[in-house]
């Protein structure tokens, strides 16, 4: 009886943890999508090299597509990894949009 109770408790805790992980991934993916739209509207979408895109530099939009595909395939670790890279690059692009630099070079 005790073994069944312990097994049931462990199973419930593992199932709950898996649900929490997928919720975290979904929240990360949602944040990445929002930031991606903001940076695209600002016109400062970055390109990043990544193994998910064949190690070639690809726009964040393509990385987001790869993250969504990984999430749909059940690879939440890969989806979260890509989403975090998108969030980093989108934040950097938004910071760059605020301070794009001078449009001329003095002394020329």
PAGU-572398 format. One record per atom (N, C-alpha, C, O, CB): atom name; x, y, z; residue number from 0. Coordinates in nm, 2 decimals, always signed. Glycine has a CB too. Layout:
PT, CA, X, Y, Z, NUM
...
***
This chain:
PT, N, +0.08, -0.12, +0.00, 0
PT, CA, +0.00, +0.00, +0.00, 0
PT, C, +0.09, +0.13, +0.00, 0
PT, O, +0.06, +0.22, -0.07, 0
PT, CB, -0.09, +0.00, +0.12, 0
PT, N, +0.19, +0.12, +0.08, 1
PT, CA, +0.28, +0.24, +0.09, 1
PT, C, +0.35, +0.26, -0.04, 1
PT, O, +0.37, +0.38, -0.08, 1
PT, CB, +0.38, +0.22, +0.21, 1
PT, N, +0.40, +0.16, -0.11, 2
PT, CA, +0.47, +0.17, -0.23, 2
PT, C, +0.37, +0.24, -0.34, 2
PT, O, +0.42, +0.32, -0.42, 2
PT, CB, +0.52, +0.04, -0.29, 2
PT, N, +0.25, +0.20, -0.34, 3
PT, CA, +0.15, +0.25, -0.44, 3
PT, C, +0.13, +0.40, -0.41, 3
PT, O, +0.12, +0.48, -0.50, 3
PT, CB, +0.02, +0.18, -0.43, 3
PT, N, +0.13, +0.44, -0.28, 4
PT, CA, +0.11, +0.58, -0.24, 4
PT, C, +0.23, +0.66, -0.29, 4
PT, O, +0.21, +0.77, -0.34, 4
PT, CB, +0.08, +0.59, -0.09, 4
PT, N, +0.35, +0.61, -0.26, 5
PT, CA, +0.47, +0.68, -0.30, 5
PT, C, +0.48, +0.70, -0.45, 5
PT, O, +0.52, +0.80, -0.50, 5
PT, CB, +0.59, +0.61, -0.24, 5
PT, N, +0.45, +0.59, -0.52, 6
PT, CA, +0.45, +0.59, -0.66, 6
PT, C, +0.35, +0.69, -0.72, 6
PT, O, +0.38, +0.77, -0.81, 6
PT, CB, +0.42, +0.45, -0.72, 6
PT, N, +0.23, +0.70, -0.66, 7
PT, CA, +0.13, +0.79, -0.71, 7
PT, C, +0.18, +0.94, -0.68, 7
PT, O, +0.16, +1.02, -0.77, 7
PT, CB, +0.00, +0.77, -0.64, 7
PT, N, +0.24, +0.96, -0.57, 8
PT, CA, +0.28, +1.10, -0.53, 8
PT, C, +0.40, +1.14, -0.63, 8
PT, O, +0.40, +1.25, -0.68, 8
PT, CB, +0.33, +1.10, -0.39, 8
PT, N, +0.49, +1.05, -0.65, 9
PT, CA, +0.60, +1.08, -0.74, 9
PT, C, +0.55, +1.10, -0.88, 9
PT, O, +0.60, +1.20, -0.95, 9
PT, CB, +0.70, +0.97, -0.74, 9
PT, N, +0.46, +1.02, -0.93, 10
PT, CA, +0.40, +1.04, -1.06, 10
PT, C, +0.33, +1.18, -1.08, 10
PT, O, +0.35, +1.25, -1.17, 10
PT, CB, +0.30, +0.93, -1.10, 10
PT, N, +0.26, +1.21, -0.97, 11
PT, CA, +0.18, +1.34, -0.98, 11
PT, C, +0.28, +1.46, -0.98, 11
PT, O, +0.26, +1.56, -1.04, 11
PT, CB, +0.09, +1.35, -0.86, 11
PT, N, +0.39, +1.45, -0.90, 12
PT, CA, +0.49, +1.56, -0.89, 12
PT, C, +0.56, +1.57, -1.02, 12
PT, O, +0.59, +1.68, -1.07, 12
PT, CB, +0.59, +1.53, -0.78, 12
PT, N, +0.60, +1.46, -1.09, 13
PT, CA, +0.66, +1.46, -1.22, 13
PT, C, +0.57, +1.52, -1.32, 13
PT, O, +0.62, +1.60, -1.40, 13
PT, CB, +0.71, +1.32, -1.26, 13
PT, N, +0.45, +1.48, -1.32, 14
PT, CA, +0.35, +1.54, -1.42, 14
PT, C, +0.33, +1.69, -1.40, 14
PT, O, +0.32, +1.76, -1.49, 14
PT, CB, +0.21, +1.46, -1.41, 14
PT, N, +0.33, +1.73, -1.27, 15
PT, CA, +0.31, +1.87, -1.24, 15
PT, C, +0.43, +1.95, -1.29, 15
PT, O, +0.42, +2.06, -1.34, 15
PT, CB, +0.29, +1.89, -1.09, 15
PT, N, +0.55, +1.89, -1.27, 16
PT, CA, +0.67, +1.96, -1.31, 16
PT, C, +0.68, +1.97, -1.46, 16
PT, O, +0.72, +2.07, -1.51, 16
PT, CB, +0.80, +1.88, -1.26, 16
PT, N, +0.64, +1.87, -1.53, 17
PT, CA, +0.64, +1.88, -1.68, 17
PT, C, +0.54, +1.98, -1.72, 17
PT, O, +0.57, +2.05, -1.82, 17
PT, CB, +0.60, +1.74, -1.74, 17
PT, N, +0.43, +2.00, -1.66, 18
PT, CA, +0.33, +2.10, -1.70, 18
PT, C, +0.39, +2.24, -1.67, 18
PT, O, +0.37, +2.33, -1.75, 18
PT, CB, +0.20, +2.08, -1.62, 18
PT, N, +0.46, +2.25, -1.56, 19
PT, CA, +0.52, +2.38, -1.53, 19
PT, C, +0.63, +2.42, -1.63, 19
PT, O, +0.64, +2.53, -1.67, 19
PT, CB, +0.58, +2.38, -1.39, 19
PT, N, +0.71, +2.32, -1.67, 20
PT, CA, +0.81, +2.34, -1.77, 20
PT, C, +0.75, +2.39, -1.90, 20
PT, O, +0.80, +2.49, -1.96, 20
PT, CB, +0.90, +2.22, -1.79, 20
PT, N, +0.65, +2.32, -1.94, 21
PT, CA, +0.58, +2.36, -2.07, 21
PT, C, +0.52, +2.50, -2.06, 21
PT, O, +0.52, +2.57, -2.16, 21
PT, CB, +0.48, +2.26, -2.11, 21
PT, N, +0.47, +2.53, -1.94, 22
PT, CA, +0.41, +2.67, -1.92, 22
PT, C, +0.52, +2.77, -1.93, 22
PT, O, +0.50, +2.88, -1.99, 22
PT, CB, +0.34, +2.68, -1.79, 22
PT, N, +0.64, +2.74, -1.87, 23
PT, CA, +0.75, +2.83, -1.88, 23
PT, C, +0.80, +2.85, -2.02, 23
PT, O, +0.83, +2.96, -2.06, 23
PT, CB, +0.87, +2.78, -1.79, 23
PT, N, +0.81, +2.74, -2.10, 24
PT, CA, +0.85, +2.75, -2.24, 24
PT, C, +0.75, +2.83, -2.32, 24
PT, O, +0.78, +2.92, -2.40, 24
PT, CB, +0.86, +2.61, -2.30, 24
PT, N, +0.62, +2.81, -2.29, 25
PT, CA, +0.51, +2.89, -2.36, 25
PT, C, +0.53, +3.04, -2.33, 25
PT, O, +0.51, +3.12, -2.42, 25
PT, CB, +0.37, +2.84, -2.32, 25
PT, N, +0.55, +3.07, -2.20, 26
PT, CA, +0.57, +3.21, -2.17, 26
PT, C, +0.69, +3.27, -2.23, 26
PT, O, +0.69, +3.39, -2.28, 26
PT, CB, +0.58, +3.23, -2.01, 26
PT, N, +0.80, +3.20, -2.24, 27
PT, CA, +0.92, +3.24, -2.30, 27
PT, C, +0.90, +3.26, -2.45, 27
PT, O, +0.94, +3.36, -2.51, 27
PT, CB, +1.04, +3.14, -2.28, 27
PT, N, +0.83, +3.17, -2.51, 28
PT, CA, +0.80, +3.18, -2.66, 28
PT, C, +0.71, +3.30, -2.68, 28
PT, O, +0.73, +3.37, -2.78, 28
PT, CB, +0.73, +3.05, -2.71, 28
PT, N, +0.61, +3.33, -2.60, 29
PT, CA, +0.53, +3.44, -2.61, 29
PT, C, +0.60, +3.57, -2.60, 29
PT, O, +0.58, +3.66, -2.68, 29
PT, CB, +0.41, +3.44, -2.51, 29
PT, N, +0.69, +3.58, -2.50, 30
PT, CA, +0.78, +3.70, -2.49, 30
PT, C, +0.86, +3.72, -2.61, 30
PT, O, +0.88, +3.83, -2.65, 30
PT, CB, +0.86, +3.69, -2.36, 30
PT, N, +0.92, +3.61, -2.66, 31
PT, CA, +1.01, +3.62, -2.78, 31
PT, C, +0.93, +3.67, -2.90, 31
PT, O, +0.98, +3.75, -2.97, 31
PT, CB, +1.07, +3.49, -2.81, 31
PT, N, +0.81, +3.63, -2.91, 32
PT, CA, +0.72, +3.67, -3.02, 32
PT, C, +0.69, +3.82, -3.02, 32
PT, O, +0.69, +3.89, -3.12, 32
PT, CB, +0.60, +3.59, -3.03, 32
PT, N, +0.66, +3.87, -2.89, 33
PT, CA, +0.63, +4.01, -2.88, 33
PT, C, +0.75, +4.10, -2.91, 33
PT, O, +0.74, +4.20, -2.98, 33
PT, CB, +0.58, +4.03, -2.73, 33
PT, N, +0.86, +4.06, -2.85, 34
PT, CA, +0.98, +4.13, -2.88, 34
PT, C, +1.03, +4.13, -3.02, 34
PT, O, +1.07, +4.23, -3.08, 34
PT, CB, +1.10, +4.08, -2.79, 34
PT, N, +1.00, +4.02, -3.09, 35
PT, CA, +1.04, +4.00, -3.23, 35
PT, C, +0.95, +4.10, -3.31, 35
PT, O, +1.00, +4.17, -3.40, 35
PT, CB, +1.02, +3.86, -3.28, 35
PT, N, +0.82, +4.11, -3.28, 36
PT, CA, +0.74, +4.20, -3.35, 36
PT, C, +0.78, +4.35, -3.33, 36
PT, O, +0.78, +4.43, -3.42, 36
PT, CB, +0.59, +4.19, -3.31, 36
PT, N, +0.82, +4.38, -3.21, 37
PT, CA, +0.86, +4.52, -3.18, 37
PT, C, +0.99, +4.55, -3.26, 37
PT, O, +1.00, +4.66, -3.31, 37
PT, CB, +0.89, +4.53, -3.03, 37
PT, N, +1.09, +4.46, -3.26, 38
PT, CA, +1.21, +4.49, -3.32, 38
PT, C, +1.20, +4.49, -3.47, 38
PT, O, +1.26, +4.57, -3.54, 38
PT, CB, +1.32, +4.39, -3.28, 38
PT, N, +1.10, +4.41, -3.53, 39
PT, CA, +1.08, +4.42, -3.67, 39
PT, C, +1.01, +4.55, -3.71, 39
PT, O, +1.05, +4.61, -3.81, 39
PT, CB, +0.99, +4.30, -3.71, 39
PT, N, +0.92, +4.60, -3.63, 40
PT, CA, +0.86, +4.73, -3.65, 40
PT, C, +0.96, +4.84, -3.64, 40
PT, O, +0.94, +4.94, -3.71, 40
PT, CB, +0.74, +4.75, -3.55, 40
PT, N, +1.06, +4.83, -3.56, 41
PT, CA, +1.16, +4.93, -3.54, 41
PT, C, +1.26, +4.93, -3.66, 41
PT, O, +1.33, +5.02, -3.68, 41
PT, CB, +1.23, +4.92, -3.41, 41
PT, N, +1.26, +4.81, -3.73, 42
PT, CA, +1.35, +4.80, -3.84, 42
PT, C, +1.49, +4.76, -3.80, 42
PT, O, +1.59, +4.78, -3.88, 42
PT, CB, +1.36, +4.93, -3.92, 42
PT, N, +1.51, +4.70, -3.69, 43
PT, CA, +1.64, +4.66, -3.64, 43
PT, C, +1.65, +4.51, -3.61, 43
PT, O, +1.71, +4.47, -3.50, 43
PT, CB, +1.68, +4.74, -3.52, 43
PT, N, +1.59, +4.43, -3.69, 44
PT, CA, +1.59, +4.28, -3.67, 44
PT, C, +1.73, +4.23, -3.69, 44
PT, O, +1.79, +4.25, -3.80, 44
PT, CB, +1.49, +4.21, -3.76, 44
PT, N, +1.79, +4.16, -3.60, 45
PT, CA, +1.92, +4.11, -3.61, 45
PT, C, +1.92, +3.97, -3.68, 45
PT, O, +1.82, +3.91, -3.70, 45
PT, CB, +1.99, +4.09, -3.47, 45
PT, N, +2.04, +3.93, -3.72, 46
PT, CA, +2.06, +3.80, -3.77, 46
PT, C, +2.16, +3.73, -3.68, 46
PT, O, +2.26, +3.79, -3.63, 46
PT, CB, +2.12, +3.80, -3.92, 46
PT, N, +2.14, +3.60, -3.66, 47
PT, CA, +2.23, +3.52, -3.57, 47
PT, C, +2.26, +3.39, -3.63, 47
PT, O, +2.18, +3.33, -3.70, 47
PT, CB, +2.16, +3.50, -3.43, 47
PT, N, +2.39, +3.35, -3.62, 48
PT, CA, +2.42, +3.21, -3.66, 48
PT, C, +2.37, +3.11, -3.56, 48
PT, O, +2.38, +3.14, -3.44, 48
PT, CB, +2.57, +3.19, -3.69, 48
PT, N, +2.32, +3.00, -3.60, 49
PT, CA, +2.27, +2.90, -3.51, 49
PT, C, +2.27, +2.76, -3.57, 49
PT, O, +2.25, +2.75, -3.70, 49
PT, CB, +2.13, +2.94, -3.45, 49
PT, N, +2.29, +2.66, -3.49, 50
PT, CA, +2.28, +2.52, -3.55, 50
PT, C, +2.14, +2.49, -3.60, 50
PT, O, +2.13, +2.40, -3.68, 50
PT, CB, +2.33, +2.42, -3.44, 50
PT, N, +2.04, +2.55, -3.55, 51
PT, CA, +1.90, +2.52, -3.59, 51
PT, C, +1.88, +2.57, -3.73, 51
PT, O, +1.79, +2.52, -3.80, 51
PT, CB, +1.80, +2.58, -3.50, 51
PT, N, +1.96, +2.66, -3.78, 52
PT, CA, +1.94, +2.71, -3.92, 52
PT, C, +2.06, +2.67, -4.00, 52
PT, O, +2.09, +2.74, -4.10, 52
PT, CB, +1.93, +2.87, -3.91, 52
PT, N, +2.12, +2.57, -3.97, 53
PT, CA, +2.24, +2.52, -4.05, 53
PT, C, +2.36, +2.59, -4.03, 53
PT, O, +2.45, +2.60, -4.12, 53
PT, CB, +2.20, +2.53, -4.19, 53
PT, N, +2.38, +2.65, -3.91, 54
PT, CA, +2.50, +2.73, -3.87, 54
PT, C, +2.52, +2.85, -3.96, 54
PT, O, +2.63, +2.91, -3.95, 54
PT, CB, +2.62, +2.64, -3.88, 54
PT, N, +2.43, +2.89, -4.04, 55
PT, CA, +2.44, +3.01, -4.11, 55
PT, C, +2.36, +3.12, -4.04, 55
PT, O, +2.27, +3.10, -3.96, 55
PT, CB, +2.38, +2.99, -4.26, 55
PT, N, +2.40, +3.24, -4.07, 56
PT, CA, +2.34, +3.36, -4.01, 56
PT, C, +2.20, +3.37, -4.07, 56
PT, O, +2.18, +3.36, -4.19, 56
PT, CB, +2.42, +3.49, -4.04, 56
PT, N, +2.10, +3.37, -3.98, 57
PT, CA, +1.96, +3.38, -4.02, 57
PT, C, +1.89, +3.49, -3.94, 57
PT, O, +1.92, +3.52, -3.83, 57
PT, CB, +1.89, +3.24, -4.00, 57
PT, N, +1.79, +3.55, -4.00, 58
PT, CA, +1.71, +3.65, -3.93, 58
PT, C, +1.64, +3.59, -3.81, 58
PT, O, +1.61, +3.47, -3.81, 58
PT, CB, +1.61, +3.73, -4.02, 58
PT, N, +1.60, +3.68, -3.71, 59
PT, CA, +1.53, +3.63, -3.60, 59
PT, C, +1.40, +3.56, -3.63, 59
PT, O, +1.35, +3.47, -3.56, 59
PT, CB, +1.51, +3.74, -3.50, 59
PT, N, +1.34, +3.61, -3.74, 60
PT, CA, +1.21, +3.55, -3.78, 60
PT, C, +1.23, +3.40, -3.81, 60
PT, O, +1.14, +3.32, -3.78, 60
PT, CB, +1.16, +3.62, -3.91, 60
PT, N, +1.34, +3.37, -3.88, 61
PT, CA, +1.36, +3.23, -3.91, 61
PT, C, +1.39, +3.15, -3.79, 61
PT, O, +1.35, +3.03, -3.77, 61
PT, CB, +1.48, +3.21, -4.01, 61
PT, N, +1.46, +3.21, -3.69, 62
PT, CA, +1.49, +3.14, -3.56, 62
PT, C, +1.36, +3.11, -3.49, 62
PT, O, +1.34, +3.01, -3.42, 62
PT, CB, +1.59, +3.22, -3.48, 62
PT, N, +1.27, +3.21, -3.50, 63
PT, CA, +1.14, +3.19, -3.43, 63
PT, C, +1.06, +3.08, -3.49, 63
PT, O, +0.99, +3.00, -3.42, 63
PT, CB, +1.05, +3.32, -3.44, 63
PT, N, +1.07, +3.07, -3.62, 64
PT, CA, +1.00, +2.95, -3.69, 64
PT, C, +1.06, +2.82, -3.65, 64
PT, O, +0.99, +2.73, -3.62, 64
PT, CB, +1.01, +2.97, -3.85, 64
PT, N, +1.19, +2.82, -3.63, 65
PT, CA, +1.26, +2.69, -3.58, 65
PT, C, +1.22, +2.66, -3.44, 65
PT, O, +1.20, +2.55, -3.40, 65
PT, CB, +1.41, +2.71, -3.59, 65
PT, N, +1.20, +2.77, -3.36, 66
PT, CA, +1.16, +2.75, -3.22, 66
PT, C, +1.02, +2.70, -3.21, 66
PT, O, +0.99, +2.61, -3.13, 66
PT, CB, +1.17, +2.88, -3.14, 66
PT, N, +0.93, +2.75, -3.29, 67
PT, CA, +0.79, +2.70, -3.30, 67
PT, C, +0.78, +2.56, -3.35, 67
PT, O, +0.70, +2.48, -3.29, 67
PT, CB, +0.70, +2.79, -3.39, 67
PT, N, +0.87, +2.52, -3.44, 68
PT, CA, +0.87, +2.38, -3.49, 68
PT, C, +0.92, +2.29, -3.38, 68
PT, O, +0.87, +2.18, -3.36, 68
PT, CB, +0.96, +2.37, -3.62, 68
PT, N, +1.02, +2.33, -3.31, 69
PT, CA, +1.08, +2.25, -3.20, 69
PT, C, +0.97, +2.23, -3.09, 69
PT, O, +0.96, +2.12, -3.04, 69
PT, CB, +1.20, +2.31, -3.14, 69
PT, N, +0.90, +2.34, -3.06, 70
PT, CA, +0.79, +2.33, -2.96, 70
PT, C, +0.68, +2.23, -3.01, 70
PT, O, +0.63, +2.15, -2.93, 70
PT, CB, +0.74, +2.47, -2.93, 70
PT, N, +0.65, +2.24, -3.13, 71
PT, CA, +0.54, +2.15, -3.19, 71
PT, C, +0.59, +2.01, -3.19, 71
PT, O, +0.51, +1.92, -3.17, 71
PT, CB, +0.50, +2.20, -3.33, 71
PT, N, +0.72, +1.99, -3.21, 72
PT, CA, +0.77, +1.85, -3.21, 72
PT, C, +0.80, +1.79, -3.07, 72
PT, O, +0.83, +1.68, -3.05, 72
PT, CB, +0.91, +1.85, -3.29, 72
PT, N, +0.77, +1.88, -2.97, 73
PT, CA, +0.79, +1.83, -2.83, 73
PT, C, +0.93, +1.85, -2.77, 73
PT, O, +0.95, +1.81, -2.66, 73
PT, CB, +0.75, +1.69, -2.82, 73
PT, N, +1.01, +1.92, -2.84, 74
PT, CA, +1.15, +1.95, -2.79, 74
PT, C, +1.15, +2.08, -2.72, 74
PT, O, +1.19, +2.19, -2.78, 74
PT, CB, +1.25, +1.95, -2.91, 74
PT, N, +1.10, +2.08, -2.60, 75
PT, CA, +1.09, +2.21, -2.53, 75
PT, C, +1.22, +2.27, -2.49, 75
PT, O, +1.23, +2.40, -2.48, 75
PT, CB, +1.01, +2.19, -2.40, 75
PT, N, +1.32, +2.19, -2.47, 76
PT, CA, +1.46, +2.25, -2.44, 76
PT, C, +1.51, +2.33, -2.56, 76
PT, O, +1.56, +2.44, -2.54, 76
PT, CB, +1.56, +2.14, -2.40, 76
PT, N, +1.50, +2.28, -2.68, 77
PT, CA, +1.55, +2.35, -2.80, 77
PT, C, +1.46, +2.47, -2.82, 77
PT, O, +1.52, +2.58, -2.86, 77
PT, CB, +1.54, +2.26, -2.92, 77
PT, N, +1.33, +2.46, -2.80, 78
PT, CA, +1.24, +2.58, -2.82, 78
PT, C, +1.28, +2.69, -2.72, 78
PT, O, +1.28, +2.80, -2.76, 78
PT, CB, +1.10, +2.53, -2.81, 78
PT, N, +1.30, +2.65, -2.60, 79
PT, CA, +1.34, +2.75, -2.50, 79
PT, C, +1.47, +2.81, -2.53, 79
PT, O, +1.49, +2.93, -2.51, 79
PT, CB, +1.34, +2.69, -2.36, 79
PT, N, +1.57, +2.73, -2.57, 80
PT, CA, +1.70, +2.78, -2.61, 80
PT, C, +1.69, +2.89, -2.72, 80
PT, O, +1.75, +2.99, -2.71, 80
PT, CB, +1.80, +2.67, -2.65, 80
PT, N, +1.62, +2.85, -2.82, 81
PT, CA, +1.60, +2.95, -2.93, 81
PT, C, +1.53, +3.07, -2.89, 81
PT, O, +1.56, +3.18, -2.93, 81
PT, CB, +1.53, +2.88, -3.05, 81
PT, N, +1.42, +3.06, -2.81, 82
PT, CA, +1.35, +3.17, -2.76, 82
PT, C, +1.43, +3.27, -2.68, 82
PT, O, +1.42, +3.39, -2.70, 82
PT, CB, +1.22, +3.12, -2.68, 82
PT, N, +1.52, +3.21, -2.60, 83
PT, CA, +1.61, +3.30, -2.52, 83
PT, C, +1.71, +3.37, -2.61, 83
PT, O, +1.74, +3.49, -2.58, 83
PT, CB, +1.68, +3.21, -2.41, 83
PT, N, +1.76, +3.31, -2.71, 84
PT, CA, +1.85, +3.38, -2.80, 84
PT, C, +1.77, +3.49, -2.88, 84
PT, O, +1.83, +3.60, -2.90, 84
PT, CB, +1.90, +3.28, -2.91, 84
PT, N, +1.65, +3.46, -2.91, 85
PT, CA, +1.57, +3.56, -2.98, 85
PT, C, +1.54, +3.68, -2.89, 85
PT, O, +1.55, +3.80, -2.93, 85
PT, CB, +1.43, +3.50, -3.03, 85
PT, N, +1.51, +3.65, -2.76, 86
PT, CA, +1.49, +3.76, -2.67, 86
PT, C, +1.61, +3.85, -2.65, 86
PT, O, +1.60, +3.97, -2.65, 86
PT, CB, +1.44, +3.70, -2.53, 86
PT, N, +1.73, +3.78, -2.64, 87
PT, CA, +1.85, +3.86, -2.62, 87
PT, C, +1.88, +3.95, -2.74, 87
PT, O, +1.90, +4.07, -2.73, 87
PT, CB, +1.97, +3.76, -2.61, 87
PT, N, +1.87, +3.89, -2.86, 88
PT, CA, +1.90, +3.97, -2.98, 88
PT, C, +1.79, +4.08, -3.01, 88
PT, O, +1.82, +4.18, -3.06, 88
PT, CB, +1.91, +3.87, -3.11, 88
PT, N, +1.67, +4.05, -2.98, 89
PT, CA, +1.56, +4.15, -2.99, 89
PT, C, +1.58, +4.27, -2.90, 89
PT, O, +1.56, +4.38, -2.94, 89
PT, CB, +1.42, +4.09, -2.97, 89
PT, N, +1.62, +4.24, -2.78, 90
PT, CA, +1.65, +4.35, -2.68, 90
PT, C, +1.76, +4.43, -2.73, 90
PT, O, +1.76, +4.55, -2.71, 90
PT, CB, +1.67, +4.29, -2.54, 90
PT, N, +1.87, +4.36, -2.78, 91
PT, CA, +1.98, +4.44, -2.83, 91
PT, C, +1.94, +4.52, -2.95, 91
PT, O, +1.99, +4.63, -2.97, 91
PT, CB, +2.10, +4.34, -2.87, 91
PT, N, +1.86, +4.47, -3.04, 92
PT, CA, +1.81, +4.54, -3.15, 92
PT, C, +1.73, +4.66, -3.11, 92
PT, O, +1.74, +4.77, -3.18, 92
PT, CB, +1.73, +4.45, -3.25, 92
PT, N, +1.65, +4.65, -3.01, 93
PT, CA, +1.57, +4.76, -2.96, 93
PT, C, +1.65, +4.87, -2.90, 93
PT, O, +1.63, +4.99, -2.92, 93
PT, CB, +1.46, +4.71, -2.86, 93
PT, N, +1.76, +4.82, -2.83, 94
PT, CA, +1.85, +4.92, -2.77, 94
PT, C, +1.93, +4.99, -2.88, 94
PT, O, +1.95, +5.11, -2.88, 94
PT, CB, +1.95, +4.85, -2.68, 94
PT, N, +1.96, +4.92, -2.99, 95
PT, CA, +2.03, +4.98, -3.10, 95
PT, C, +1.93, +5.08, -3.17, 95
PT, O, +1.98, +5.18, -3.22, 95
PT, CB, +2.08, +4.87, -3.20, 95
PT, N, +1.81, +5.05, -3.18, 96
PT, CA, +1.71, +5.14, -3.24, 96
PT, C, +1.70, +5.27, -3.17, 96
PT, O, +1.67, +5.38, -3.23, 96
PT, CB, +1.57, +5.07, -3.25, 96
PT, N, +1.72, +5.27, -3.04, 97
PT, CA, +1.71, +5.39, -2.96, 97
PT, C, +1.83, +5.48, -2.98, 97
PT, O, +1.82, +5.60, -2.97, 97
PT, CB, +1.70, +5.36, -2.81, 97
PT, N, +1.94, +5.42, -3.01, 98
PT, CA, +2.07, +5.50, -3.04, 98
PT, C, +2.13, +5.45, -3.16, 98
PT, O, +2.24, +5.38, -3.16, 98
PT, CB, +2.16, +5.48, -2.91, 98
PT, N, +2.07, +5.48, -3.28, 99
PT, CA, +2.13, +5.42, -3.40, 99
PT, C, +2.26, +5.48, -3.45, 99
PT, O, +2.32, +5.43, -3.54, 99
PT, CB, +2.03, +5.44, -3.51, 99
PT, N, +2.31, +5.59, -3.38, 100
PT, CA, +2.44, +5.64, -3.42, 100
PT, C, +2.42, +5.76, -3.51, 100
PT, O, +2.30, +5.79, -3.56, 100
PT, CB, +2.52, +5.54, -3.49, 100
PT, N, +2.52, +5.83, -3.54, 101
PT, CA, +2.51, +5.95, -3.63, 101
PT, C, +2.50, +5.90, -3.77, 101
PT, O, +2.55, +5.80, -3.81, 101
PT, CB, +2.64, +6.04, -3.61, 101
PT, N, +2.43, +5.99, -3.85, 102
PT, CA, +2.41, +5.96, -3.99, 102
PT, C, +2.52, +6.02, -4.08, 102
PT, O, +2.51, +6.01, -4.20, 102
PT, CB, +2.27, +6.01, -4.03, 102
PT, N, +2.61, +6.09, -4.02, 103
PT, CA, +2.72, +6.15, -4.10, 103
PT, C, +2.85, +6.13, -4.02, 103
PT, O, +2.85, +6.11, -3.90, 103
PT, CB, +2.69, +6.30, -4.12, 103
PT, N, +2.96, +6.15, -4.09, 104
PT, CA, +3.09, +6.14, -4.03, 104
PT, C, +3.16, +6.27, -4.03, 104
PT, O, +3.19, +6.32, -4.14, 104
PT, CB, +3.17, +6.03, -4.10, 104
PT, N, +3.18, +6.34, -3.92, 105
PT, CA, +3.24, +6.47, -3.92, 105
PT, C, +3.38, +6.46, -3.97, 105
PT, O, +3.45, +6.36, -3.96, 105
PT, CB, +3.25, +6.53, -3.78, 105
PT, N, +3.42, +6.57, -4.04, 106
PT, CA, +3.56, +6.58, -4.09, 106
PT, C, +3.57, +6.53, -4.23, 106
PT, O, +3.68, +6.53, -4.29, 106
PT, CB, +3.65, +6.50, -4.01, 106
PT, N, +3.46, +6.49, -4.29, 107
PT, CA, +3.47, +6.44, -4.43, 107
PT, C, +3.42, +6.55, -4.52, 107
PT, O, +3.42, +6.53, -4.65, 107
PT, CB, +3.39, +6.32, -4.45, 107
***
